């Protein structure tokens, strides 16, 4: 019995997918569980597997093409089974993976002084010929013959050089006639004199071309949106516009955190943690005490969570993705550290599973490693808050009548005012500070 192969929803938020490549060839035998294709979702590259046994009779979507969830991609059936009625007109609509680029106009058809096509209005190529005399394209040559533009004459025995080069040559005692110029048409210019030894002659330099060749490739490149970038654009437009957001910033003293890290590192590499690891644990415990921040806005109600599933923003080449540290409040700091590194690596390799990037109740975004002192992060709906973490910096702090150096870090809480009031957000940051500045409470 013939079975349809469709674009499946391989992630909870997937609405369309891009077929990266067919793994099974058309006409090959497959069985349930065999990988048919690799599909790029809004979060990762996932495997599309066969749901029946038979032959992959046809492939209806080209590699690189995008299709909505539920779109027919192929058919698995017996070798002699009639599938014409099943696929209908789908084969005729098979899209190309990449639209062919328009052919570049030939040199004979393009005036030499024409501006780049990328900056012209789209109507110009069709409107221009009708507005000019029809004889113009043939009456004017596209380029002047080489003999039509005589080079500037140079008196016999005189070296072409700039006034500045001649003055520098006289000061250094350099013979202009012995220097190979690298300026236009072999002209001796300042850099040629500066490269020549004083009182002598410059080493022969290769003559520069009269005109600089344009860079290879097109002047403008349009980069198609990845499925991840499309989702980021859609989700964040749902956040920054409709959500009434306010921001709270606090500065945390990391003196005791640095002492704790040094003590843990002395126990062995398996106990080594970063400042970010300490902060993640502190945030998780603070969320337990403030469930109104560990919540989702659902339109007609606010859902508060007793467990903390902490989202951790990770930058990839294709955009931002947020792996989730499940039950972060109940885990040891060293376990969180190892899991955070593992998930970050999977995220950059586009190998996260839906379970690893779904279900966050609160998120943390850290740009401190890029030297960013402070920033505001955009809330990821339906979450009601997100914490932005800046860089660690050393600054003088006045204590007991003296100035002492202290490592500090600024954090900014973005709050959805529909669910969180200012005092609620402030109390949450106070609790985060209490844990960070007294890290023995994190054990």
ZAMI-761550 format. One record per residue (C-alpha): residue number from 1; residue in one letter; x negated, y, z negated. Coordinates in Angstrom, 3 decimals. Layout:
! residues N
(NUM, 'a', (X, Y, Z))
...
//
This chain:
! residues 443
(1, 'x', (0.000, 0.000, 0.000))
(2, 'x', (-1.379, 3.405, 1.000))
(3, 'x', (-2.386, 5.782, -1.831))
(4, 'x', (-2.860, 9.515, -1.539))
(5, 'x', (-6.101, 11.132, -2.722))
(6, 'x', (-5.203, 14.589, -4.047))
(7, 'x', (-7.026, 17.491, -5.647))
(8, 'x', (-6.591, 16.603, -9.316))
(9, 'x', (-6.562, 19.027, -12.262))
(10, 'x', (-9.961, 18.045, -13.638))
(11, 'x', (-9.904, 20.732, -16.351))
(12, 'x', (-7.056, 22.126, -18.458))
(13, 'x', (-7.179, 25.529, -16.731))
(14, 'x', (-7.961, 24.384, -13.189))
(15, 'x', (-5.655, 25.732, -10.473))
(16, 'x', (-7.842, 24.996, -7.446))
(17, 'x', (-11.090, 23.207, -6.734))
(18, 'x', (-13.937, 23.339, -4.234))
(19, 'x', (-14.965, 20.034, -2.670))
(20, 'x', (-18.739, 20.059, -3.130))
(21, 'x', (-19.379, 16.818, -1.225))
(22, 'x', (-17.809, 13.516, -0.251))
(23, 'x', (-19.591, 10.654, -2.012))
(24, 'x', (-17.599, 7.892, -0.308))
(25, 'x', (-17.838, 7.871, 3.474))
(26, 'x', (-14.771, 7.797, 5.664))
(27, 'x', (-14.004, 4.153, 6.440))
(28, 'x', (-15.781, 2.786, 3.363))
(29, 'x', (-14.196, 0.265, 0.990))
(30, 'x', (-13.410, 1.584, -2.498))
(31, 'x', (-11.899, 0.266, -5.720))
(32, 'x', (-10.380, 2.006, -8.755))
(33, 'x', (-12.975, 4.081, -10.609))
(34, 'x', (-15.319, 4.491, -7.637))
(35, 'x', (-16.468, 8.087, -7.132))
(36, 'x', (-14.909, 9.539, -3.999))
(37, 'x', (-16.145, 13.140, -4.178))
(38, 'x', (-17.675, 15.838, -6.362))
(39, 'x', (-15.371, 18.775, -7.082))
(40, 'x', (-16.291, 22.154, -8.533))
(41, 'x', (-13.692, 23.215, -11.078))
(42, 'x', (-13.459, 26.529, -12.885))
(43, 'x', (-15.939, 25.219, -15.485))
(44, 'x', (-18.126, 22.432, -14.088))
(45, 'x', (-18.761, 20.009, -11.232))
(46, 'x', (-16.646, 16.901, -11.858))
(47, 'x', (-16.235, 13.523, -10.159))
(48, 'x', (-13.020, 12.666, -8.311))
(49, 'x', (-12.472, 8.914, -8.545))
(50, 'x', (-10.373, 6.421, -6.599))
(51, 'x', (-7.035, 5.404, -8.100))
(52, 'x', (-6.477, 2.376, -5.868))
(53, 'x', (-8.321, -0.324, -3.926))
(54, 'x', (-8.661, -0.220, -0.166))
(55, 'x', (-10.427, 1.757, 2.543))
(56, 'x', (-10.906, 5.521, 2.510))
(57, 'x', (-9.191, 5.917, 5.852))
(58, 'x', (-9.470, 9.686, 6.269))
(59, 'x', (-10.977, 12.795, 4.716))
(60, 'x', (-8.718, 15.834, 5.130))
(61, 'x', (-10.831, 18.504, 3.411))
(62, 'x', (-14.266, 19.529, 4.578))
(63, 'x', (-17.200, 19.816, 2.196))
(64, 'x', (-17.409, 23.344, 0.795))
(65, 'x', (-13.710, 24.068, 1.292))
(66, 'x', (-11.313, 25.025, -1.518))
(67, 'x', (-7.840, 23.600, -2.108))
(68, 'x', (-5.121, 24.011, -4.709))
(69, 'x', (-4.385, 21.302, -7.254))
(70, 'x', (-2.121, 18.696, -5.643))
(71, 'x', (-3.454, 19.213, -2.099))
(72, 'x', (-3.850, 16.012, -0.083))
(73, 'x', (-7.569, 15.295, 0.409))
(74, 'x', (-7.500, 11.803, 1.897))
(75, 'x', (-5.772, 8.437, 1.995))
(76, 'x', (-6.779, 5.030, 0.652))
(77, 'x', (-5.064, 2.187, 2.515))
(78, 'x', (-5.593, -1.148, 4.181))
(79, 'x', (-7.837, -1.218, 7.233))
(80, 'x', (-4.926, -1.778, 9.637))
(81, 'x', (-2.204, 0.065, 7.735))
(82, 'x', (-0.362, 2.876, 9.538))
(83, 'x', (-0.940, 6.145, 7.629))
(84, 'x', (0.271, 8.611, 10.252))
(85, 'x', (3.521, 9.371, 8.429))
(86, 'x', (1.689, 9.771, 5.110))
(87, 'x', (-0.756, 12.421, 6.219))
(88, 'x', (1.708, 14.241, 8.500))
(89, 'x', (0.159, 17.457, 9.769))
(90, 'x', (-2.535, 17.625, 7.111))
(91, 'x', (-5.315, 16.585, 9.475))
(92, 'x', (-4.533, 19.434, 11.822))
(93, 'x', (-4.977, 21.905, 8.962))
(94, 'x', (-8.396, 20.580, 7.943))
(95, 'x', (-10.408, 23.705, 7.028))
(96, 'x', (-14.026, 24.310, 7.851))
(97, 'x', (-16.455, 24.398, 4.957))
(98, 'x', (-17.849, 27.739, 5.996))
(99, 'x', (-16.420, 30.151, 8.513))
(100, 'x', (-18.886, 30.704, 11.369))
(101, 'x', (-20.579, 34.068, 11.259))
(102, 'x', (-19.670, 36.415, 14.120))
(103, 'x', (-22.233, 36.360, 16.881))
(104, 'x', (-24.673, 39.240, 16.764))
(105, 'x', (-24.355, 41.612, 19.742))
(106, 'x', (-27.159, 41.362, 22.259))
(107, 'x', (-29.727, 44.103, 22.614))
(108, 'x', (-28.364, 44.998, 26.051))
(109, 'x', (-24.895, 45.605, 24.659))
(110, 'x', (-25.886, 47.701, 21.633))
(111, 'x', (-27.094, 51.306, 21.930))
(112, 'x', (-30.511, 51.672, 20.323))
(113, 'x', (-29.313, 54.393, 17.933))
(114, 'x', (-26.131, 52.630, 16.778))
(115, 'x', (-25.669, 52.611, 12.977))
(116, 'x', (-25.430, 49.260, 11.144))
(117, 'x', (-22.083, 47.556, 11.674))
(118, 'x', (-21.657, 47.084, 7.942))
(119, 'x', (-21.007, 50.807, 7.387))
(120, 'x', (-18.601, 51.339, 10.284))
(121, 'x', (-14.801, 51.290, 9.921))
(122, 'x', (-13.290, 48.065, 11.173))
(123, 'x', (-11.366, 49.912, 13.898))
(124, 'x', (-14.442, 51.491, 15.453))
(125, 'x', (-15.619, 48.683, 17.737))
(126, 'x', (-12.262, 48.614, 19.540))
(127, 'x', (-11.472, 52.346, 19.418))
(128, 'x', (-14.833, 53.621, 20.635))
(129, 'x', (-14.887, 52.298, 24.239))
(130, 'x', (-11.425, 53.719, 25.011))
(131, 'x', (-12.453, 57.186, 23.826))
(132, 'x', (-15.568, 57.440, 26.013))
(133, 'x', (-15.857, 57.606, 29.815))
(134, 'x', (-15.868, 54.118, 31.241))
(135, 'x', (-19.085, 54.761, 33.126))
(136, 'x', (-21.061, 55.616, 30.018))
(137, 'x', (-22.217, 52.135, 29.005))
(138, 'x', (-23.666, 51.471, 32.457))
(139, 'x', (-24.838, 55.003, 33.181))
(140, 'x', (-27.142, 55.142, 30.149))
(141, 'x', (-29.990, 52.636, 29.788))
(142, 'x', (-30.023, 50.825, 26.457))
(143, 'x', (-33.712, 51.616, 25.895))
(144, 'x', (-36.238, 53.876, 27.557))
(145, 'x', (-39.035, 52.189, 29.522))
(146, 'x', (-42.311, 52.109, 27.705))
(147, 'x', (-43.787, 54.629, 30.135))
(148, 'x', (-40.947, 57.074, 29.528))
(149, 'x', (-42.228, 57.943, 26.035))
(150, 'x', (-45.865, 58.966, 26.439))
(151, 'x', (-48.043, 58.704, 23.381))
(152, 'x', (-49.361, 61.939, 22.000))
(153, 'x', (-52.579, 62.716, 23.781))
(154, 'x', (-55.796, 62.610, 21.776))
(155, 'x', (-58.802, 64.530, 23.000))
(156, 'x', (-61.714, 62.316, 24.011))
(157, 'x', (-63.979, 61.543, 21.104))
(158, 'x', (-61.513, 62.781, 18.493))
(159, 'x', (-60.178, 60.316, 15.924))
(160, 'x', (-56.452, 60.473, 15.142))
(161, 'x', (-56.222, 61.357, 11.437))
(162, 'x', (-54.135, 63.326, 8.982))
(163, 'x', (-55.394, 66.677, 7.638))
(164, 'x', (-55.607, 65.210, 4.129))
(165, 'x', (-57.631, 62.257, 5.430))
(166, 'x', (-60.063, 64.578, 7.199))
(167, 'x', (-60.568, 66.650, 4.038))
(168, 'x', (-61.097, 63.534, 1.880))
(169, 'x', (-63.527, 62.129, 4.470))
(170, 'x', (-65.589, 65.308, 4.378))
(171, 'x', (-65.701, 65.221, 0.571))
(172, 'x', (-66.809, 61.566, 0.507))
(173, 'x', (-69.140, 61.804, 3.494))
(174, 'x', (-67.226, 59.147, 5.426))
(175, 'x', (-67.442, 58.876, 9.227))
(176, 'x', (-63.861, 58.898, 10.549))
(177, 'x', (-64.929, 57.246, 13.815))
(178, 'x', (-66.032, 54.135, 11.931))
(179, 'x', (-62.698, 53.636, 10.161))
(180, 'x', (-59.829, 51.520, 11.503))
(181, 'x', (-56.698, 53.517, 10.673))
(182, 'x', (-53.641, 51.809, 9.241))
(183, 'x', (-51.219, 54.664, 9.871))
(184, 'x', (-48.839, 55.025, 12.835))
(185, 'x', (-50.575, 54.372, 16.167))
(186, 'x', (-53.855, 53.691, 14.378))
(187, 'x', (-53.973, 57.048, 12.624))
(188, 'x', (-56.467, 57.341, 9.753))
(189, 'x', (-54.599, 58.242, 6.594))
(190, 'x', (-55.373, 58.846, 2.934))
(191, 'x', (-55.475, 55.203, 1.827))
(192, 'x', (-58.037, 54.376, 4.537))
(193, 'x', (-60.426, 57.061, 3.213))
(194, 'x', (-59.878, 56.016, -0.395))
(195, 'x', (-60.770, 52.416, 0.549))
(196, 'x', (-64.013, 53.460, 2.252))
(197, 'x', (-67.283, 53.474, 0.266))
(198, 'x', (-68.615, 56.962, -0.447))
(199, 'x', (-71.219, 58.081, 2.066))
(200, 'x', (-70.604, 55.054, 4.242))
(201, 'x', (-67.899, 53.501, 6.377))
(202, 'x', (-64.799, 51.602, 5.432))
(203, 'x', (-64.503, 47.953, 6.186))
(204, 'x', (-62.482, 47.345, 9.300))
(205, 'x', (-58.836, 46.994, 8.350))
(206, 'x', (-56.179, 45.351, 10.477))
(207, 'x', (-54.181, 47.883, 12.452))
(208, 'x', (-50.662, 48.307, 11.191))
(209, 'x', (-47.865, 47.929, 13.725))
(210, 'x', (-46.475, 51.162, 15.114))
(211, 'x', (-43.038, 50.376, 13.694))
(212, 'x', (-42.090, 48.427, 10.580))
(213, 'x', (-40.123, 45.323, 11.486))
(214, 'x', (-36.732, 45.059, 9.783))
(215, 'x', (-36.400, 42.374, 7.097))
(216, 'x', (-35.361, 38.947, 8.292))
(217, 'x', (-31.710, 38.057, 7.933))
(218, 'x', (-28.545, 40.149, 7.781))
(219, 'x', (-28.401, 43.594, 6.146))
(220, 'x', (-25.362, 42.596, 4.075))
(221, 'x', (-24.499, 39.224, 2.534))
(222, 'x', (-21.035, 38.360, 1.201))
(223, 'x', (-21.312, 35.793, -1.608))
(224, 'x', (-18.158, 33.629, -1.949))
(225, 'x', (-16.718, 33.409, -5.453))
(226, 'x', (-17.358, 30.168, -7.283))
(227, 'x', (-14.440, 28.560, -9.081))
(228, 'x', (-16.010, 29.643, -12.381))
(229, 'x', (-16.330, 33.266, -11.271))
(230, 'x', (-12.706, 33.309, -10.079))
(231, 'x', (-11.555, 32.068, -13.467))
(232, 'x', (-13.719, 34.577, -15.335))
(233, 'x', (-12.238, 37.418, -13.275))
(234, 'x', (-8.671, 36.254, -13.853))
(235, 'x', (-9.044, 35.506, -17.556))
(236, 'x', (-10.845, 38.700, -18.489))
(237, 'x', (-8.407, 40.856, -16.532))
(238, 'x', (-5.747, 39.264, -18.722))
(239, 'x', (-7.736, 40.370, -21.775))
(240, 'x', (-9.181, 43.859, -21.463))
(241, 'x', (-6.042, 45.400, -19.946))
(242, 'x', (-3.041, 44.137, -21.938))
(243, 'x', (-4.754, 43.415, -25.266))
(244, 'x', (-4.973, 46.430, -27.640))
(245, 'x', (-8.544, 45.940, -28.857))
(246, 'x', (-10.506, 47.703, -31.601))
(247, 'x', (-14.107, 47.154, -32.621))
(248, 'x', (-15.909, 46.890, -35.974))
(249, 'x', (-19.709, 46.941, -36.273))
(250, 'x', (-21.791, 45.839, -39.256))
(251, 'x', (-25.530, 45.591, -39.887))
(252, 'x', (-26.793, 42.436, -41.565))
(253, 'x', (-30.030, 42.128, -43.574))
(254, 'x', (-31.879, 38.976, -42.468))
(255, 'x', (-34.647, 39.026, -45.086))
(256, 'x', (-33.447, 35.898, -46.876))
(257, 'x', (-32.470, 34.209, -43.596))
(258, 'x', (-36.074, 34.511, -42.405))
(259, 'x', (-37.307, 33.089, -45.719))
(260, 'x', (-34.862, 30.175, -45.425))
(261, 'x', (-35.944, 29.455, -41.839))
(262, 'x', (-39.608, 29.415, -42.827))
(263, 'x', (-38.902, 27.009, -45.690))
(264, 'x', (-36.867, 24.679, -43.477))
(265, 'x', (-39.490, 24.710, -40.700))
(266, 'x', (-42.120, 23.696, -43.270))
(267, 'x', (-40.128, 20.499, -43.900))
(268, 'x', (-40.621, 19.385, -40.291))
(269, 'x', (-39.501, 20.227, -36.748))
(270, 'x', (-36.200, 18.392, -37.206))
(271, 'x', (-35.219, 20.987, -39.845))
(272, 'x', (-36.120, 24.053, -37.779))
(273, 'x', (-33.206, 26.421, -37.098))
(274, 'x', (-32.795, 29.772, -35.350))
(275, 'x', (-31.203, 32.969, -36.601))
(276, 'x', (-28.303, 32.205, -34.269))
(277, 'x', (-27.816, 28.784, -35.883))
(278, 'x', (-27.598, 30.400, -39.324))
(279, 'x', (-25.118, 32.963, -38.022))
(280, 'x', (-22.918, 30.290, -36.418))
(281, 'x', (-22.674, 28.448, -39.734))
(282, 'x', (-21.949, 31.687, -41.609))
(283, 'x', (-19.191, 32.630, -39.147))
(284, 'x', (-17.626, 29.168, -39.387))
(285, 'x', (-17.418, 29.314, -43.186))
(286, 'x', (-16.094, 32.891, -43.096))
(287, 'x', (-13.329, 31.807, -40.705))
(288, 'x', (-12.177, 29.183, -43.206))
(289, 'x', (-11.679, 31.998, -45.723))
(290, 'x', (-9.944, 34.207, -43.146))
(291, 'x', (-7.579, 32.013, -41.085))
(292, 'x', (-5.869, 35.144, -39.731))
(293, 'x', (-9.046, 35.674, -37.630))
(294, 'x', (-9.311, 31.985, -36.725))
(295, 'x', (-6.111, 32.174, -34.684))
(296, 'x', (-4.420, 32.302, -31.287))
(297, 'x', (-1.901, 34.870, -30.036))
(298, 'x', (0.969, 32.982, -28.365))
(299, 'x', (3.266, 35.859, -27.484))
(300, 'x', (6.143, 35.125, -29.850))
(301, 'x', (3.987, 33.770, -32.705))
(302, 'x', (0.458, 33.624, -34.099))
(303, 'x', (-1.057, 30.173, -34.549))
(304, 'x', (-3.606, 29.988, -37.372))
(305, 'x', (-6.059, 27.103, -37.613))
(306, 'x', (-7.405, 25.406, -40.727))
(307, 'x', (-10.281, 23.825, -38.752))
(308, 'x', (-12.921, 25.926, -36.999))
(309, 'x', (-13.780, 25.023, -33.411))
(310, 'x', (-16.443, 27.595, -32.630))
(311, 'x', (-16.917, 28.747, -29.034))
(312, 'x', (-20.490, 29.646, -28.086))
(313, 'x', (-20.871, 31.794, -24.959))
(314, 'x', (-23.601, 30.526, -22.596))
(315, 'x', (-24.807, 32.381, -19.508))
(316, 'x', (-25.275, 30.265, -16.365))
(317, 'x', (-26.233, 31.142, -12.799))
(318, 'x', (-22.547, 31.045, -11.847))
(319, 'x', (-21.139, 32.948, -14.813))
(320, 'x', (-20.256, 32.628, -18.465))
(321, 'x', (-18.961, 29.409, -19.999))
(322, 'x', (-18.078, 28.724, -23.630))
(323, 'x', (-18.932, 25.259, -24.990))
(324, 'x', (-17.190, 24.420, -28.255))
(325, 'x', (-18.789, 23.306, -31.522))
(326, 'x', (-15.946, 21.241, -32.964))
(327, 'x', (-15.381, 21.394, -36.743))
(328, 'x', (-18.315, 23.775, -37.141))
(329, 'x', (-17.288, 24.598, -40.724))
(330, 'x', (-17.769, 20.997, -41.858))
(331, 'x', (-21.165, 20.300, -40.249))
(332, 'x', (-24.716, 20.729, -41.479))
(333, 'x', (-26.659, 23.643, -40.037))
(334, 'x', (-29.269, 21.361, -38.460))
(335, 'x', (-26.496, 19.348, -36.766))
(336, 'x', (-24.974, 22.563, -35.397))
(337, 'x', (-28.403, 23.608, -34.130))
(338, 'x', (-28.978, 20.357, -32.220))
(339, 'x', (-25.457, 20.321, -30.803))
(340, 'x', (-25.666, 23.953, -29.739))
(341, 'x', (-28.889, 23.314, -27.794))
(342, 'x', (-27.455, 20.166, -26.187))
(343, 'x', (-24.228, 21.862, -25.094))
(344, 'x', (-26.086, 24.910, -23.782))
(345, 'x', (-28.242, 22.621, -21.627))
(346, 'x', (-25.211, 20.793, -20.255))
(347, 'x', (-23.510, 24.116, -19.525))
(348, 'x', (-26.443, 25.386, -17.456))
(349, 'x', (-26.505, 22.107, -15.530))
(350, 'x', (-22.718, 22.309, -14.907))
(351, 'x', (-22.252, 18.929, -16.622))
(352, 'x', (-19.837, 19.809, -19.429))
(353, 'x', (-16.692, 17.729, -19.732))
(354, 'x', (-13.316, 19.430, -20.362))
(355, 'x', (-13.381, 18.261, -23.978))
(356, 'x', (-16.683, 20.111, -24.496))
(357, 'x', (-15.427, 23.534, -23.376))
(358, 'x', (-11.767, 23.468, -24.462))
(359, 'x', (-9.978, 24.230, -27.721))
(360, 'x', (-12.090, 27.036, -29.224))
(361, 'x', (-10.379, 28.903, -32.072))
(362, 'x', (-12.975, 31.724, -32.223))
(363, 'x', (-16.013, 32.632, -30.107))
(364, 'x', (-19.487, 34.121, -30.609))
(365, 'x', (-21.480, 35.860, -27.864))
(366, 'x', (-25.194, 36.538, -28.469))
(367, 'x', (-27.244, 38.829, -26.206))
(368, 'x', (-29.973, 39.454, -28.752))
(369, 'x', (-32.442, 37.292, -26.826))
(370, 'x', (-32.166, 39.818, -23.969))
(371, 'x', (-33.181, 42.706, -26.233))
(372, 'x', (-29.639, 44.129, -26.493))
(373, 'x', (-29.293, 45.938, -29.822))
(374, 'x', (-25.498, 46.114, -29.879))
(375, 'x', (-22.569, 45.496, -27.528))
(376, 'x', (-18.848, 44.768, -27.480))
(377, 'x', (-17.581, 41.439, -26.176))
(378, 'x', (-14.259, 40.818, -24.418))
(379, 'x', (-11.782, 38.596, -26.257))
(380, 'x', (-11.088, 35.255, -24.595))
(381, 'x', (-7.286, 34.760, -24.793))
(382, 'x', (-5.460, 33.273, -26.591))
(383, 'x', (-8.130, 33.820, -29.266))
(384, 'x', (-7.602, 36.977, -31.322))
(385, 'x', (-11.231, 37.982, -31.913))
(386, 'x', (-14.815, 37.498, -30.761))
(387, 'x', (-18.135, 38.373, -32.420))
(388, 'x', (-20.901, 40.050, -30.375))
(389, 'x', (-24.431, 39.556, -31.730))
(390, 'x', (-27.347, 41.898, -31.029))
(391, 'x', (-31.101, 41.576, -31.328))
(392, 'x', (-33.090, 41.224, -34.543))
(393, 'x', (-35.133, 44.361, -35.204))
(394, 'x', (-37.436, 45.467, -37.989))
(395, 'x', (-36.599, 48.827, -39.549))
(396, 'x', (-37.529, 50.682, -42.750))
(397, 'x', (-35.048, 50.395, -45.610))
(398, 'x', (-35.226, 52.532, -48.766))
(399, 'x', (-35.219, 50.327, -51.858))
(400, 'x', (-36.219, 51.123, -55.460))
(401, 'x', (-37.754, 54.454, -54.481))
(402, 'x', (-39.866, 53.066, -51.621))
(403, 'x', (-39.502, 52.331, -47.921))
(404, 'x', (-39.866, 48.655, -47.070))
(405, 'x', (-39.578, 46.819, -43.726))
(406, 'x', (-36.482, 44.692, -43.236))
(407, 'x', (-35.283, 42.486, -40.355))
(408, 'x', (-31.736, 43.526, -39.500))
(409, 'x', (-29.156, 42.615, -36.861))
(410, 'x', (-25.984, 44.372, -35.735))
(411, 'x', (-22.823, 42.427, -35.018))
(412, 'x', (-19.589, 43.787, -33.512))
(413, 'x', (-16.180, 42.187, -33.984))
(414, 'x', (-13.650, 42.725, -31.176))
(415, 'x', (-10.134, 42.376, -32.605))
(416, 'x', (-6.716, 41.938, -31.012))
(417, 'x', (-4.696, 44.552, -32.909))
(418, 'x', (-1.488, 42.602, -32.295))
(419, 'x', (-2.755, 39.906, -34.665))
(420, 'x', (-5.489, 41.562, -36.754))
(421, 'x', (-5.468, 44.853, -38.651))
(422, 'x', (-8.592, 46.885, -39.332))
(423, 'x', (-8.803, 45.912, -42.985))
(424, 'x', (-8.502, 42.216, -42.107))
(425, 'x', (-11.390, 42.454, -39.632))
(426, 'x', (-13.467, 44.431, -42.126))
(427, 'x', (-12.980, 41.840, -44.859))
(428, 'x', (-14.002, 39.083, -42.446))
(429, 'x', (-17.263, 40.915, -41.641))
(430, 'x', (-17.880, 41.412, -45.362))
(431, 'x', (-17.658, 37.638, -45.823))
(432, 'x', (-20.016, 37.020, -42.896))
(433, 'x', (-22.485, 39.448, -44.482))
(434, 'x', (-22.209, 37.691, -47.862))
(435, 'x', (-23.135, 34.348, -46.284))
(436, 'x', (-25.939, 35.739, -44.103))
(437, 'x', (-27.550, 37.757, -46.872))
(438, 'x', (-27.224, 34.821, -49.297))
(439, 'x', (-27.951, 31.861, -46.984))
(440, 'x', (-28.223, 29.327, -49.826))
(441, 'x', (-24.411, 29.457, -49.840))
(442, 'x', (-24.487, 27.814, -46.402))
(443, 'x', (-25.826, 24.518, -47.724))
//
